Amino acid sequence: MSSMQKRSAYRVFSCILTCLIICSLILTPSASYAQTMLNLPVPGTMVMPTGSFVPVMLKGMTIHPEDPLKFDFIIDSGNADLETRGQGANLSLESESTKLIKYFLASLTVPEKELWVNLSPNEQHRIIPDALGQTKLGQDLLAQDYILKQLTASLMYPEDKLGAQFWERVYRQAHEKYGTTDIPIDTFNKVWIIPQSASVYEHANTVYVTNSKLKVLTDHDYQSFSGQGIADTKNLNANRYTLYSEIIKEIIIPAIEKEVNEGKNFAPLRQIYHSLILAKWYKETLRNSILNKVYADQNKIAGIATGNAGIKDEIYAQYMAAYKK
């Protein structure tokens, strides 16, 4: 079977499945299913960068104006090698395709301002918006934030090559600027992942994602980017914080950003990003469609809820155990 024939088969499967899901969402709420705890690295485990990996991706879709509940989704199998392992591989591909379509549906119904997650030791009651937290998309985003925190800590481990380089720079520059290496260091290093670029190509009723890239920022840069800034940059501690943040940006952030955009650790995040791009395109391009009017930004998660809203608390508890280590 040629690659074009394979993709055609994936489109037919996705179209039929999505129609069923959308109908269940709009007409009759479907039964939710239980989900076990996500397979996350145990607290204290080193998480390091991986090799380049292209997961199964939702690359585009074809809409049918005459039938607003009909979609043909274009699924790219990437280099996941799901097609060479017999019948079980087909089931894996179907499972991945189903997951991507649910990402799209969640991206469509959850308002953009509620598409965020936040693992922080000081914000136990601000982890994830309620509706998003009941979807596979939200739970996987939270899991990716956990991986992000573990990776950041691992890259700064002083006995690793990159971590040794980082700490050598911190103490050398601290000594040069302040005459001492005995400076306060906040070992909680919050980093942010935000969209950097996204491009789509439209032809007739079909749209393709042609470019997507995510950007990683230090908390200092994110606060400046969002207009909040650092309160008192003339203060000695604020200057020390800025020094520390700049070295993180020079040494640690590039390694994280490369892993986010290319590595296996963040393959689910890139899958989610493609679904978000297509959902945003759909909402902005087809504002008057019946699906947009009854479903978009309405937090209608019946049919895509996992049935385990408490998983966010499980992830947070595991994150806090990892944070303490």
ZADO-1210 file (C-alpha; in nm, 4 decimals, padded with zeros to 6 digits):
<atoms>
<atom x="00.0000" y="00.0000" z="00.0000" code="MET" pos="1"/>
<atom x="00.1470" y="00.3399" z="-00.0955" code="SER" pos="2"/>
<atom x="00.1814" y="00.6199" z="00.1595" code="SER" pos="3"/>
<atom x="-00.1035" y="00.8083" z="-00.0105" code="MET" pos="4"/>
<atom x="-00.3259" y="00.5015" z="00.0134" code="GLN" pos="5"/>
<atom x="-00.2367" y="00.4605" z="00.3793" code="LYS" pos="6"/>
<atom x="-00.3270" y="00.8209" z="00.4579" code="ARG" pos="7"/>
<atom x="-00.6560" y="00.7833" z="00.2726" code="SER" pos="8"/>
<atom x="-00.7441" y="00.4881" z="00.4938" code="ALA" pos="9"/>
<atom x="-00.6627" y="00.6898" z="00.8022" code="TYR" pos="10"/>
<atom x="-00.8888" y="00.9731" z="00.6839" code="ARG" pos="11"/>
<atom x="-01.1895" y="00.7479" z="00.6348" code="VAL" pos="12"/>
<atom x="-01.1467" y="00.5955" z="00.9805" code="PHE" pos="13"/>
<atom x="-01.1091" y="00.9353" z="01.1458" code="SER" pos="14"/>
<atom x="-01.4098" y="01.0817" z="00.9674" code="CYS" pos="15"/>
<atom x="-01.6467" y="00.8037" z="01.0758" code="ILE" pos="16"/>
<atom x="-01.5207" y="00.7988" z="01.4328" code="LEU" pos="17"/>
<atom x="-01.5426" y="01.1736" z="01.4785" code="THR" pos="18"/>
<atom x="-01.8971" y="01.1914" z="01.3492" code="CYS" pos="19"/>
<atom x="-01.9944" y="00.9372" z="01.6126" code="LEU" pos="20"/>
<atom x="-01.8155" y="01.1288" z="01.8871" code="ILE" pos="21"/>
<atom x="-01.9609" y="01.4660" z="01.7890" code="ILE" pos="22"/>
<atom x="-02.3118" y="01.3251" z="01.7674" code="CYS" pos="23"/>
<atom x="-02.2741" y="01.1803" z="02.1163" code="SER" pos="24"/>
<atom x="-02.1499" y="01.5158" z="02.2442" code="LEU" pos="25"/>
<atom x="-02.4313" y="01.7231" z="02.0984" code="ILE" pos="26"/>
<atom x="-02.7267" y="01.4846" z="02.1137" code="LEU" pos="27"/>
<atom x="-02.6777" y="01.2431" z="02.4015" code="THR" pos="28"/>
<atom x="-02.3995" y="01.2410" z="02.6615" code="PRO" pos="29"/>
<atom x="-02.2061" y="00.9159" z="02.6411" code="SER" pos="30"/>
<atom x="-02.0818" y="00.7147" z="02.9346" code="ALA" pos="31"/>
<atom x="-01.7384" y="00.8129" z="03.0578" code="SER" pos="32"/>
<atom x="-01.4621" y="00.5599" z="03.1156" code="TYR" pos="33"/>
<atom x="-01.2104" y="00.5213" z="03.3937" code="ALA" pos="34"/>
<atom x="-00.8435" y="00.6027" z="03.3376" code="GLN" pos="35"/>
<atom x="-00.5515" y="00.4775" z="03.5375" code="THR" pos="36"/>
<atom x="-00.2684" y="00.6972" z="03.6613" code="MET" pos="37"/>
<atom x="-00.0501" y="00.8246" z="03.3773" code="LEU" pos="38"/>
<atom x="00.2840" y="00.6503" z="03.3371" code="ASN" pos="39"/>
<atom x="00.5142" y="00.9216" z="03.4741" code="LEU" pos="40"/>
<atom x="00.8759" y="00.8980" z="03.5921" code="PRO" pos="41"/>
<atom x="00.8903" y="00.8286" z="03.9639" code="VAL" pos="42"/>
<atom x="01.0092" y="01.1159" z="04.1842" code="PRO" pos="43"/>
<atom x="01.3862" y="01.1521" z="04.1762" code="GLY" pos="44"/>
<atom x="01.4252" y="00.9854" z="03.8363" code="THR" pos="45"/>
<atom x="01.6602" y="01.1602" z="03.5954" code="MET" pos="46"/>
<atom x="01.4810" y="01.2680" z="03.2775" code="VAL" pos="47"/>
<atom x="01.7280" y="01.3496" z="03.0006" code="MET" pos="48"/>
<atom x="01.6945" y="01.4625" z="02.6374" code="PRO" pos="49"/>
<atom x="01.6096" y="01.1940" z="02.3829" code="THR" pos="50"/>
<atom x="01.6755" y="01.1476" z="02.0141" code="GLY" pos="51"/>
<atom x="01.4654" y="01.3046" z="01.7414" code="SER" pos="52"/>
<atom x="01.1186" y="01.1484" z="01.7214" code="PHE" pos="53"/>
<atom x="00.8135" y="01.2174" z="01.5047" code="VAL" pos="54"/>
<atom x="00.4929" y="01.0797" z="01.6615" code="PRO" pos="55"/>
<atom x="00.1624" y="01.0076" z="01.4920" code="VAL" pos="56"/>
<atom x="00.0349" y="01.3562" z="01.4102" code="MET" pos="57"/>
<atom x="-00.2921" y="01.5181" z="01.3141" code="LEU" pos="58"/>
<atom x="-00.1647" y="01.7029" z="01.0062" code="LYS" pos="59"/>
<atom x="-00.4853" y="01.8453" z="00.8667" code="GLY" pos="60"/>
<atom x="-00.8508" y="01.7944" z="00.7854" code="MET" pos="61"/>
<atom x="-01.1120" y="01.8331" z="00.5168" code="THR" pos="62"/>
<atom x="-01.4466" y="01.9854" z="00.6063" code="ILE" pos="63"/>
<atom x="-01.7777" y="01.9313" z="00.4276" code="HIS" pos="64"/>
<atom x="-01.9933" y="02.2473" z="00.4250" code="PRO" pos="65"/>
<atom x="-02.3000" y="02.0452" z="00.3267" code="GLU" pos="66"/>
<atom x="-02.2531" y="01.8228" z="00.6341" code="ASP" pos="67"/>
<atom x="-02.1097" y="02.0222" z="00.9295" code="PRO" pos="68"/>
<atom x="-02.0656" y="01.7086" z="01.1416" code="LEU" pos="69"/>
<atom x="-01.8462" y="01.5355" z="00.8846" code="LYS" pos="70"/>
<atom x="-01.4664" y="01.5615" z="00.8870" code="PHE" pos="71"/>
<atom x="-01.1865" y="01.3823" z="00.7059" code="ASP" pos="72"/>
<atom x="-00.8816" y="01.3971" z="00.9311" code="PHE" pos="73"/>
<atom x="-00.5355" y="01.3560" z="00.7807" code="ILE" pos="74"/>
<atom x="-00.3166" y="01.1446" z="01.0078" code="ILE" pos="75"/>
<atom x="00.0591" y="01.1155" z="00.9559" code="ASP" pos="76"/>
<atom x="00.2127" y="00.8038" z="01.1107" code="SER" pos="77"/>
<atom x="00.5472" y="00.9797" z="01.1644" code="GLY" pos="78"/>
<atom x="00.8327" y="00.7440" z="01.2480" code="ASN" pos="79"/>
<atom x="00.6456" y="00.5638" z="01.5239" code="ALA" pos="80"/>
<atom x="00.6638" y="00.2427" z="01.3130" code="ASP" pos="81"/>
<atom x="00.3124" y="00.1367" z="01.4060" code="LEU" pos="82"/>
<atom x="00.2370" y="-00.0229" z="01.0689" code="GLU" pos="83"/>
<atom x="00.4970" y="-00.3004" z="01.0706" code="THR" pos="84"/>
<atom x="00.3884" y="-00.4988" z="01.3716" code="ARG" pos="85"/>
<atom x="00.0836" y="-00.6882" z="01.2593" code="GLY" pos="86"/>
<atom x="-00.2727" y="-00.6546" z="01.3844" code="GLN" pos="87"/>
<atom x="-00.1682" y="-00.5034" z="01.7160" code="GLY" pos="88"/>
<atom x="-00.0067" y="-00.2184" z="01.5243" code="ALA" pos="89"/>
<atom x="-00.3370" y="-00.1327" z="01.3569" code="ASN" pos="90"/>
<atom x="-00.4995" y="-00.1160" z="01.6961" code="LEU" pos="91"/>
<atom x="-00.2209" y="00.1148" z="01.8178" code="SER" pos="92"/>
<atom x="-00.2670" y="00.3404" z="01.5180" code="LEU" pos="93"/>
<atom x="-00.6419" y="00.3505" z="01.5753" code="GLU" pos="94"/>
<atom x="-00.5849" y="00.4264" z="01.9407" code="SER" pos="95"/>
<atom x="-00.3455" y="00.7105" z="01.8592" code="GLU" pos="96"/>
<atom x="-00.5857" y="00.8482" z="01.5972" code="SER" pos="97"/>
<atom x="-00.8731" y="00.8391" z="01.8457" code="THR" pos="98"/>
<atom x="-00.6612" y="01.0245" z="02.1005" code="LYS" pos="99"/>
<atom x="-00.5689" y="01.2972" z="01.8504" code="LEU" pos="100"/>
<atom x="-00.9321" y="01.3467" z="01.7509" code="ILE" pos="101"/>
<atom x="-01.0298" y="01.3813" z="02.1174" code="LYS" pos="102"/>
<atom x="-00.7537" y="01.6383" z="02.1557" code="TYR" pos="103"/>
<atom x="-00.9126" y="01.8306" z="01.8689" code="PHE" pos="104"/>
<atom x="-01.2622" y="01.8081" z="02.0167" code="LEU" pos="105"/>
<atom x="-01.1382" y="01.9245" z="02.3576" code="ALA" pos="106"/>
<atom x="-00.9464" y="02.2112" z="02.1945" code="SER" pos="107"/>
<atom x="-01.2651" y="02.3092" z="02.0165" code="LEU" pos="108"/>
<atom x="-01.4944" y="02.3127" z="02.3187" code="THR" pos="109"/>
<atom x="-01.2624" y="02.4480" z="02.5912" code="VAL" pos="110"/>
<atom x="-01.2262" y="02.8295" z="02.5711" code="PRO" pos="111"/>
<atom x="-00.8754" y="02.9433" z="02.4782" code="GLU" pos="112"/>
<atom x="-00.8318" y="03.1322" z="02.8070" code="LYS" pos="113"/>
<atom x="-00.8803" y="02.8032" z="02.9937" code="GLU" pos="114"/>
<atom x="-00.6193" y="02.6065" z="02.7981" code="LEU" pos="115"/>
<atom x="-00.3431" y="02.6097" z="03.0601" code="TRP" pos="116"/>
<atom x="-00.1877" y="02.3921" z="03.3303" code="VAL" pos="117"/>
<atom x="00.0232" y="02.4943" z="03.6274" code="ASN" pos="118"/>
<atom x="00.2319" y="02.2735" z="03.8561" code="LEU" pos="119"/>
<atom x="00.3718" y="02.4933" z="04.1319" code="SER" pos="120"/>
<atom x="00.4479" y="02.4134" z="04.4981" code="PRO" pos="121"/>
<atom x="00.2699" y="02.7326" z="04.6044" code="ASN" pos="122"/>
<atom x="-00.0451" y="02.6981" z="04.3937" code="GLU" pos="123"/>
<atom x="-00.2148" y="02.3709" z="04.4827" code="GLN" pos="124"/>
<atom x="-00.5574" y="02.5160" z="04.4079" code="HIS" pos="125"/>
<atom x="-00.4597" y="02.6510" z="04.0654" code="ARG" pos="126"/>
<atom x="-00.3517" y="02.3366" z="03.8812" code="ILE" pos="127"/>
<atom x="-00.5867" y="02.3192" z="03.5828" code="ILE" pos="128"/>
<atom x="-00.9341" y="02.4546" z="03.4893" code="PRO" pos="129"/>
<atom x="-01.2105" y="02.2138" z="03.5912" code="ASP" pos="130"/>
<atom x="-01.3487" y="02.1171" z="03.2486" code="ALA" pos="131"/>
<atom x="-01.0040" y="02.0828" z="03.0900" code="LEU" pos="132"/>
<atom x="-00.8909" y="01.8670" z="03.3824" code="GLY" pos="133"/>
<atom x="-01.1571" y="01.6076" z="03.2983" code="GLN" pos="134"/>
<atom x="-01.0309" y="01.5554" z="02.9421" code="THR" pos="135"/>
<atom x="-00.7452" y="01.3498" z="02.8050" code="LYS" pos="136"/>
<atom x="-00.5992" y="01.6692" z="02.6572" code="LEU" pos="137"/>
<atom x="-00.5841" y="01.8417" z="02.9950" code="GLY" pos="138"/>
<atom x="-00.4466" y="01.5406" z="03.1787" code="GLN" pos="139"/>
<atom x="-00.1769" y="01.4860" z="02.9172" code="ASP" pos="140"/>
<atom x="-00.0841" y="01.8558" z="02.9309" code="LEU" pos="141"/>
<atom x="-00.0446" y="01.8232" z="03.3070" code="LEU" pos="142"/>
<atom x="00.1697" y="01.5130" z="03.2607" code="ALA" pos="143"/>
<atom x="00.3867" y="01.7043" z="03.0132" code="GLN" pos="144"/>
<atom x="00.4314" y="01.9823" z="03.2692" code="ASP" pos="145"/>
<atom x="00.5514" y="01.7188" z="03.5163" code="TYR" pos="146"/>
<atom x="00.8035" y="01.5942" z="03.2577" code="ILE" pos="147"/>
<atom x="00.9130" y="01.9543" z="03.1969" code="LEU" pos="148"/>
<atom x="00.9880" y="02.0058" z="03.5668" code="LYS" pos="149"/>
<atom x="01.1786" y="01.6755" z="03.5890" code="GLN" pos="150"/>
<atom x="01.3802" y="01.7499" z="03.2751" code="LEU" pos="151"/>
<atom x="01.4721" y="02.1002" z="03.3967" code="THR" pos="152"/>
<atom x="01.5942" y="01.9661" z="03.7299" code="ALA" pos="153"/>
<atom x="01.7864" y="01.6831" z="03.5610" code="SER" pos="154"/>
<atom x="01.9660" y="01.9194" z="03.3210" code="LEU" pos="155"/>
<atom x="02.0848" y="02.1231" z="03.6219" code="MET" pos="156"/>
<atom x="02.2197" y="01.8203" z="03.8087" code="TYR" pos="157"/>
<atom x="02.5775" y="01.9238" z="03.8971" code="PRO" pos="158"/>
<atom x="02.7336" y="01.5850" z="03.8237" code="GLU" pos="159"/>
<atom x="02.6067" y="01.5871" z="03.4661" code="ASP" pos="160"/>
<atom x="02.8074" y="01.7658" z="03.1946" code="LYS" pos="161"/>
<atom x="02.5483" y="02.0354" z="03.1205" code="LEU" pos="162"/>
<atom x="02.4659" y="02.0829" z="03.4879" code="GLY" pos="163"/>
<atom x="02.8341" y="02.1163" z="03.5788" code="ALA" pos="164"/>
<atom x="02.8738" y="02.3807" z="03.3079" code="GLN" pos="165"/>
<atom x="02.5692" y="02.5643" z="03.4406" code="PHE" pos="166"/>
<atom x="02.6830" y="02.5769" z="03.8044" code="TRP" pos="167"/>
<atom x="03.0388" y="02.6692" z="03.7101" code="GLU" pos="168"/>
<atom x="02.9013" y="02.9721" z="03.5242" code="ARG" pos="169"/>
<atom x="02.6700" y="03.0669" z="03.8111" code="VAL" pos="170"/>
<atom x="02.9462" y="03.0733" z="04.0728" code="TYR" pos="171"/>
<atom x="03.2089" y="03.2270" z="03.8455" code="ARG" pos="172"/>
<atom x="02.9853" y="03.5176" z="03.7444" code="GLN" pos="173"/>
<atom x="02.8576" y="03.5613" z="04.1003" code="ALA" pos="174"/>
<atom x="03.2163" y="03.5937" z="04.2215" code="HIS" pos="175"/>
<atom x="03.2975" y="03.8417" z="03.9438" code="GLU" pos="176"/>
<atom x="02.9946" y="04.0607" z="04.0160" code="LYS" pos="177"/>
<atom x="02.9612" y="04.0333" z="04.3940" code="TYR" pos="178"/>
<atom x="03.2988" y="03.9085" z="04.5167" code="GLY" pos="179"/>
<atom x="03.1463" y="03.5987" z="04.6711" code="THR" pos="180"/>
<atom x="02.9810" y="03.2737" z="04.5681" code="THR" pos="181"/>
<atom x="02.7716" y="03.2715" z="04.8846" code="ASP" pos="182"/>
<atom x="02.4562" y="03.4088" z="04.7222" code="ILE" pos="183"/>
<atom x="02.0925" y="03.3030" z="04.7729" code="PRO" pos="184"/>
<atom x="01.9775" y="03.0623" z="04.5027" code="ILE" pos="185"/>
<atom x="01.6123" y="02.9718" z="04.4463" code="ASP" pos="186"/>
<atom x="01.6246" y="02.6117" z="04.3275" code="THR" pos="187"/>
<atom x="01.2622" y="02.6293" z="04.2097" code="PHE" pos="188"/>
<atom x="01.3105" y="02.7175" z="03.8446" code="ASN" pos="189"/>
<atom x="00.9813" y="02.7781" z="03.6719" code="LYS" pos="190"/>
<atom x="00.9960" y="02.7605" z="03.2947" code="VAL" pos="191"/>
<atom x="00.7170" y="02.8197" z="03.0460" code="TRP" pos="192"/>
<atom x="00.6285" y="02.6676" z="02.7104" code="ILE" pos="193"/>
<atom x="00.4369" y="02.8962" z="02.4760" code="ILE" pos="194"/>
<atom x="00.3510" y="02.8847" z="02.1028" code="PRO" pos="195"/>
<atom x="00.6219" y="03.0406" z="01.8855" code="GLN" pos="196"/>
<atom x="00.4911" y="02.9842" z="01.5343" code="SER" pos="197"/>
<atom x="00.2145" y="02.8039" z="01.3490" code="ALA" pos="198"/>
<atom x="00.1280" y="02.8064" z="00.9793" code="SER" pos="199"/>
<atom x="-00.1490" y="02.6363" z="00.7846" code="VAL" pos="200"/>
<atom x="-00.2084" y="02.5857" z="00.4144" code="TYR" pos="201"/>
<atom x="-00.5648" y="02.5991" z="00.2845" code="GLU" pos="202"/>
<atom x="-00.6813" y="02.4438" z="-00.0416" code="HIS" pos="203"/>
<atom x="-01.0542" y="02.4229" z="-00.1195" code="ALA" pos="204"/>
<atom x="-01.2064" y="02.2652" z="00.1929" code="ASN" pos="205"/>
<atom x="-00.8817" y="02.1137" z="00.3201" code="THR" pos="206"/>
<atom x="-00.6337" y="02.2634" z="00.5647" code="VAL" pos="207"/>
<atom x="-00.2835" y="02.1363" z="00.6509" code="TYR" pos="208"/>
<atom x="-00.0511" y="02.2330" z="00.9342" code="VAL" pos="209"/>
<atom x="00.2732" y="02.3210" z="00.7560" code="THR" pos="210"/>
<atom x="00.4743" y="02.4644" z="01.0442" code="ASN" pos="211"/>
<atom x="00.4588" y="02.4505" z="01.4202" code="SER" pos="212"/>
<atom x="00.7152" y="02.5416" z="01.6824" code="LYS" pos="213"/>
<atom x="00.7037" y="02.5904" z="02.0566" code="LEU" pos="214"/>
<atom x="00.9179" y="02.8303" z="02.2590" code="LYS" pos="215"/>
<atom x="01.0578" y="02.7819" z="02.6089" code="VAL" pos="216"/>
<atom x="01.1014" y="03.0824" z="02.8393" code="LEU" pos="217"/>
<atom x="01.2467" y="03.1386" z="03.1837" code="THR" pos="218"/>
<atom x="01.0014" y="03.2743" z="03.4375" code="ASP" pos="219"/>
<atom x="01.1855" y="03.6080" z="03.4215" code="HIS" pos="220"/>
<atom x="01.1378" y="03.6318" z="03.0442" code="ASP" pos="221"/>
<atom x="00.7793" y="03.5079" z="03.0618" code="TYR" pos="222"/>
<atom x="00.6862" y="03.7745" z="03.3172" code="GLN" pos="223"/>
<atom x="00.8462" y="04.0402" z="03.0964" code="SER" pos="224"/>
<atom x="00.6716" y="03.8951" z="02.7905" code="PHE" pos="225"/>
<atom x="00.3337" y="03.9066" z="02.9644" code="SER" pos="226"/>
<atom x="00.3939" y="04.2623" z="03.0877" code="GLY" pos="227"/>
<atom x="00.4313" y="04.1807" z="03.4563" code="GLN" pos="228"/>
<atom x="00.8088" y="04.2237" z="03.4806" code="GLY" pos="229"/>
<atom x="01.0285" y="04.1906" z="03.7871" code="ILE" pos="230"/>
<atom x="00.9303" y="04.4204" z="04.0694" code="ALA" pos="231"/>
<atom x="01.2598" y="04.5902" z="04.1627" code="ASP" pos="232"/>
<atom x="01.5547" y="04.5295" z="03.9317" code="THR" pos="233"/>
<atom x="01.7719" y="04.7684" z="04.1376" code="LYS" pos="234"/>
<atom x="01.7385" y="04.5460" z="04.4391" code="ASN" pos="235"/>
<atom x="02.0487" y="04.3290" z="04.4980" code="LEU" pos="236"/>
<atom x="01.8484" y="04.0059" z="04.5258" code="ASN" pos="237"/>
<atom x="01.6574" y="04.0922" z="04.2078" code="ALA" pos="238"/>
<atom x="01.9887" y="04.1459" z="04.0267" code="ASN" pos="239"/>
<atom x="02.1154" y="03.8123" z="04.1510" code="ARG" pos="240"/>
<atom x="01.7945" y="03.6502" z="04.0328" code="TYR" pos="241"/>
<atom x="01.8402" y="03.8113" z="03.6912" code="THR" pos="242"/>
<atom x="02.1978" y="03.6797" z="03.6743" code="LEU" pos="243"/>
<atom x="02.0787" y="03.3294" z="03.7607" code="TYR" pos="244"/>
<atom x="01.7924" y="03.3513" z="03.5105" code="SER" pos="245"/>
<atom x="02.0250" y="03.4677" z="03.2316" code="GLU" pos="246"/>
<atom x="02.2570" y="03.1711" z="03.2804" code="ILE" pos="247"/>
<atom x="01.9581" y="02.9336" z="03.2775" code="ILE" pos="248"/>
<atom x="01.8499" y="03.0982" z="02.9513" code="LYS" pos="249"/>
<atom x="02.1938" y="03.0577" z="02.7934" code="GLU" pos="250"/>
<atom x="02.2677" y="02.6979" z="02.8962" code="ILE" pos="251"/>
<atom x="01.9545" y="02.5108" z="03.0055" code="ILE" pos="252"/>
<atom x="01.6724" y="02.6624" z="02.7992" code="ILE" pos="253"/>
<atom x="01.8181" y="02.5709" z="02.4538" code="PRO" pos="254"/>
<atom x="01.8423" y="02.2055" z="02.5584" code="ALA" pos="255"/>
<atom x="01.4822" y="02.2075" z="02.6847" code="ILE" pos="256"/>
<atom x="01.3535" y="02.3826" z="02.3733" code="GLU" pos="257"/>
<atom x="01.5239" y="02.1305" z="02.1447" code="LYS" pos="258"/>
<atom x="01.3660" y="01.8437" z="02.3388" code="GLU" pos="259"/>
<atom x="01.0233" y="02.0118" z="02.3378" code="VAL" pos="260"/>
<atom x="01.0264" y="02.0506" z="01.9586" code="ASN" pos="261"/>
<atom x="01.2068" y="01.7316" z="01.8580" code="GLU" pos="262"/>
<atom x="01.2398" y="01.4763" z="02.1388" code="GLY" pos="263"/>
<atom x="01.0250" y="01.1838" z="02.2435" code="LYS" pos="264"/>
<atom x="00.9593" y="01.3205" z="02.5934" code="ASN" pos="265"/>
<atom x="00.7329" y="01.5909" z="02.4507" code="PHE" pos="266"/>
<atom x="00.5769" y="01.4039" z="02.1584" code="ALA" pos="267"/>
<atom x="00.2307" y="01.4300" z="02.3251" code="PRO" pos="268"/>
<atom x="00.2728" y="01.8070" z="02.3574" code="LEU" pos="269"/>
<atom x="00.3455" y="01.8418" z="01.9861" code="ARG" pos="270"/>
<atom x="00.0430" y="01.6231" z="01.9086" code="GLN" pos="271"/>
<atom x="-00.1700" y="01.8506" z="02.1268" code="ILE" pos="272"/>
<atom x="-00.0294" y="02.1634" z="01.9619" code="TYR" pos="273"/>
<atom x="-00.1365" y="02.0435" z="01.6155" code="HIS" pos="274"/>
<atom x="-00.4869" y="01.9790" z="01.7473" code="SER" pos="275"/>
<atom x="-00.4969" y="02.3266" z="01.9031" code="LEU" pos="276"/>
<atom x="-00.3858" y="02.4856" z="01.5749" code="ILE" pos="277"/>
<atom x="-00.6581" y="02.3084" z="01.3749" code="LEU" pos="278"/>
<atom x="-00.9251" y="02.3834" z="01.6346" code="ALA" pos="279"/>
<atom x="-00.8321" y="02.7518" z="01.6345" code="LYS" pos="280"/>
<atom x="-00.8433" y="02.7563" z="01.2537" code="TRP" pos="281"/>
<atom x="-01.1872" y="02.5940" z="01.2586" code="TYR" pos="282"/>
<atom x="-01.3284" y="02.8380" z="01.5147" code="LYS" pos="283"/>
<atom x="-01.1948" y="03.1426" z="01.3314" code="GLU" pos="284"/>
<atom x="-01.2738" y="03.0275" z="00.9765" code="THR" pos="285"/>
<atom x="-01.6175" y="02.8755" z="01.0288" code="LEU" pos="286"/>
<atom x="-01.7671" y="03.1080" z="01.2864" code="ARG" pos="287"/>
<atom x="-02.1221" y="03.0548" z="01.1608" code="ASN" pos="288"/>
<atom x="-02.1138" y="02.6748" z="01.1401" code="SER" pos="289"/>
<atom x="-02.3652" y="02.4855" z="01.3522" code="ILE" pos="290"/>
<atom x="-02.0825" y="02.3038" z="01.5316" code="LEU" pos="291"/>
<atom x="-01.9214" y="02.6331" z="01.6309" code="ASN" pos="292"/>
<atom x="-02.2520" y="02.7724" z="01.7544" code="LYS" pos="293"/>
<atom x="-02.3476" y="02.4778" z="01.9754" code="VAL" pos="294"/>
<atom x="-02.0090" y="02.3353" z="02.0760" code="TYR" pos="295"/>
<atom x="-01.7136" y="02.5745" z="02.0402" code="ALA" pos="296"/>
<atom x="-01.5941" y="02.7357" z="02.3666" code="ASP" pos="297"/>
<atom x="-01.8883" y="02.5805" z="02.5540" code="GLN" pos="298"/>
<atom x="-01.6936" y="02.3356" z="02.7767" code="ASN" pos="299"/>
<atom x="-01.9184" y="02.0517" z="02.6549" code="LYS" pos="300"/>
<atom x="-01.6965" y="01.7594" z="02.7514" code="ILE" pos="301"/>
<atom x="-01.9549" y="01.4781" z="02.7690" code="ALA" pos="302"/>
<atom x="-01.8175" y="01.2009" z="02.5519" code="GLY" pos="303"/>
<atom x="-01.4537" y="01.3075" z="02.5879" code="ILE" pos="304"/>
<atom x="-01.4322" y="01.3199" z="02.9687" code="ALA" pos="305"/>
<atom x="-01.2096" y="01.0454" z="03.1098" code="THR" pos="306"/>
<atom x="-01.4208" y="00.9776" z="03.4165" code="GLY" pos="307"/>
<atom x="-01.1275" y="01.0486" z="03.6489" code="ASN" pos="308"/>
<atom x="-01.1309" y="01.4170" z="03.7419" code="ALA" pos="309"/>
<atom x="-00.9106" y="01.3383" z="04.0432" code="GLY" pos="310"/>
<atom x="-00.6100" y="01.2489" z="03.8296" code="ILE" pos="311"/>
<atom x="-00.4912" y="01.6104" z="03.8548" code="LYS" pos="312"/>
<atom x="-00.4505" y="01.5641" z="04.2297" code="ASP" pos="313"/>
<atom x="-00.2555" y="01.2419" z="04.1742" code="GLU" pos="314"/>
<atom x="-00.0202" y="01.4166" z="03.9326" code="ILE" pos="315"/>
<atom x="00.0185" y="01.7102" z="04.1709" code="TYR" pos="316"/>
<atom x="00.1010" y="01.4792" z="04.4620" code="ALA" pos="317"/>
<atom x="00.3661" y="01.3027" z="04.2517" code="GLN" pos="318"/>
<atom x="00.5007" y="01.6408" z="04.1386" code="TYR" pos="319"/>
<atom x="00.5362" y="01.7583" z="04.5005" code="MET" pos="320"/>
<atom x="00.7226" y="01.4381" z="04.5896" code="ALA" pos="321"/>
<atom x="00.9554" y="01.5004" z="04.2953" code="ALA" pos="322"/>
<atom x="00.9950" y="01.8683" z="04.3889" code="TYR" pos="323"/>
<atom x="01.1057" y="01.7770" z="04.7415" code="LYS" pos="324"/>
<atom x="01.3646" y="01.5337" z="04.6037" code="LYS" pos="325"/>
</atoms>
